[in-house]
Amino acid sequence: MNQALFTSIAATGFAVAFLHAAIPTHWLPFVIVGRGQRWSTGKTLSVTALAGMGHVAFTIVLGLAVMGAGLAAAPLLGKIFTPVVGGLLISVGLFYLVRHALKPGAHLHATNKLFTTDRAAVIGLVTLLALSPCEAFLPIYLANVQLGWAGFAALSAILLVATSAGMLLFTSLSLAGAQRLKLENLARYERAILGGVLCVLGVLVILFEH
């Protein structure tokens, strides 16, 4: 695979994962529950990191299925595999753009519920994210199929770093009282930005391979 293309895919993957982690559903519930349970900043961030790892783990499991399907399809499609992948990325990007146009913004699932025990709070928060994978990252795995499992491992590491960094950063900012940043506004444009990024990556995949 073209080195420039891999760099583009890796950079796009980081941007997609970080942006996704910046959405309030990935940090606001931890701030609310942490304050309600009277957790220290350290404990709130620890629970945030734990939930982030569950979120990433579920995404990687789905990514394994995407990777397996891509590796199986590549020999069958031959030279048209790359254009097909590029087309799929563009299609997914357009899907996000259409969703944004039809229904701007995203519904926040943050909760102000006070749990009876810390254990229940931790389980609830971890489950909240573990069962909602970063679906926007799955096409990134597909774009990198030609690098095989080594590329998959590299992208998974990028997913973990970007997701953890985003969740911990925005949780920390909110705990520190950075409400002026109005981070919730990111939810309004998430689909549009992700859609645009995936469309651009799809075009790059096609161009770099020809």
N, C-alpha and C positions, 0 to 999 in steps of 0.2 A: 504494500500500500504506500502511496505517496506520503512522505514524511510531513509535508505541509498539510495534507488532508488530515492525517492523524492529529496534528497539532490543532487544527480547526475543530475536529470532533471533540477532542479533550477539553478545549476551551469552552466550546458550546455546552458540553456536559457539565462542567463546573458552573457555568452561568445558569443553566436550567435548574440544577440542584440547589444552588444558593438562593436563587429567586424563589423557588418553591418553598424553601425553608423560611423565607422572609414573610410568607403569608401568615397573618395573625393566628390562624388555626394551629400553627406549629409552635407558637410560643405564648400566646395570650392565656390559654387555659392554665399553663404552668404558673404564670404570674398570679392569676386570680386564685387558684387553689392553694398555691404556696402561701399567699397572704392570709387566706381563710384558715389554713391549718397552722399558721404562725411558724412557718418554716424559716430557717436562716437562708441567706442568699446562697450559701454553699450547698445546702440540701436541695433547694429549688433547682439549681443548676445541675446537680447530680442526677436528679430525676429527669430533667430535660435531656441530658446526655443519654440516659438509659433508654428513654422513649425514642430518641433519635436513632439509636442503634437498632431498636426493634423495627422502626420505620424503614431503615436501610436494608435490614435483613430480609424483610418481606419483599421489598423491591428487587433485591438480588435473586431471590427465589423465582420471581416472575421473569427476571432477566435471563435466568438459566433456560427457561422454556423458549424465550425469544431467540436466544443464541443457538439452541439446539435446532430450532426450526430453520434459522438462517443458514446454518452449516449444512443441513440436509438439502435445502433448496438451491444453494450455490452451484453444486455440480450439475444439477438438472437444468438450471437456467443459463449456465455458461456466461457468454459475453453480455447477455441482457440483464444479468443479475444486478449490476451496479445501477443502470437506469431505473430498474424496478424499485430498488431501495431508495434512490433519490426521489422517485415519484411517490413512494409511500410516505417519506418524510414531508414532502410538500403537501400531500393529502391530509396528513395529521395536522400540519400547521394551519392549513385552510379550515380544518374542522374547528380548531381552537378559535380562529378568527371569526368564524360564523357564530360560534357559541357566544363570543364576546359581543358581537353585533346584535344578536337576538336577546341576550340577557346579560348586560354588563355587570361586572362585579361577581363576588362569590359570597355565599352564605357562611357566616362565621358560626362555628359550633362551640364556641367557648362557653364554659359553664360557671356559674357562681355558686353551684351546689357545694355545701360543706359536707365532706365525708365524715363518717363516724370514727374512723381510724385512719392513721397514716398509711397503713398497708392497703386499705381499700382505695385511698386516694392515688397511691402509686400505681396500683394495678389498673385503675380506671384510666389514668393518663397514658400509661404505656399502651394499653389496649386501644385507646383512641387513635393513636398514630400507627401502631403496628398493623392495624386492619385497614389503613388507608395509604397504600403505597404511592410512591412518586411515579404515577403513570406516564408523565411527560418525559421521564428519563428512558423509558423502554425503547423508543425509536433510536436513541443514541446507541444503545447496544447493537441494534440491527445495522446501523451505519458502519459499525466497526467489525463486522463479521469476518472480513478477510484477514484480520490479525489473529483470529482464533482465540483460544482460551487465555493467552497472554494479554491480548487486548481487553478481554472481558475482565480480567483481574485488575488491570490498570484503571479501567473505567469504574469498577466497583470501589476501588480505593479513592478515586476522585469523588464519587458519590458520597462516600462516608465522610471525607474531609469537608466537602462543601456543605453538606447537610448539617453536620455537627457545628461547623463554624457559624452558619447562618442562624441556627436555632439558639445557640449559646449567646451569640452577639446580640440578637434582638431581645432575648429574654433579659440579658444583663442591662441593656439600655432601658427597658421598661421598668425593671426593678429599681434602677437608678433615678427614675422619674423623668424620663425623656419623652413624655407625652407630646411635647411640642413638635416632635418629628412627624406626628400623624401617620405612623407606620401602617395603620389600618387601611389607608388609601391604596396601598399596594395591591390589596385584594381586588380592587376595581379594575386594574389593568393587567392582572396576571395572565389571563387567557390571551389577550391581545399581544403581549410581549412574547410569551412562549410560542404563539402561533407564528409570529414574524421570525423569531429565531430559528424555528424548525424549517420554515420555508427557505430561509437563506442557506441553512445547512444542506437541505435537499439539493438546491442548485449547485452548491459547491461540490457535493459528492459526484454529481453528474459531470461537472466541468473538469474537475481534477483528474478524473479517470478517462478523459478523452483528449 
